[in-house]
Amino acid sequence: CPWASSGHEGRSCFRIPRSCTDHLSSRGSGQGLNRVREEQMTVPEASIIIPNFDNGRESSLSGDRDLLGELLQSLESTLQEDLSRVEIVIADDGSTDDSLATARAWAARKDADGRPFLRLIEGKHTGILSNVLNRLMEETRAPIVFRFDGDIVLRSEGWLDRGLRAFAS
């Protein structure tokens, strides 16, 4: 992994996204110091990135499973009150099935504070997963990034805390 620090070879890696460090370091000394502190406080603890291409009901083998919708429902149910601690970002690589409509619907959802459930990046189909993942990494703000594919379903509550503890140790 290009972002793995010494001693992390062969393990899952994480990085502090350039957008976060560039944004904070671009501020001049004394310029909006309170605003910088406020922005630092709102940086999520973790980013969840989801590359998407045709992970909808129309693309499932049986035609009756909304793969992306099931993933997003499982994130909502396993994170519950932890949703405010994360940001969820989906990059759609020009899906031709109903998964883009699913992503748009979830992006339009707001929590009690008016915060969107997720951010959606729509692109033309490239078929190059690494380009989609690089775009997602550019968009993240948190120091730790979890990647989920559209066909994942999470059933374990508390996975976020366990994952964050693993990176802290």
Disulfide bonds with the S-S distance in Angstrom:
Cys1-Cys13 2.08
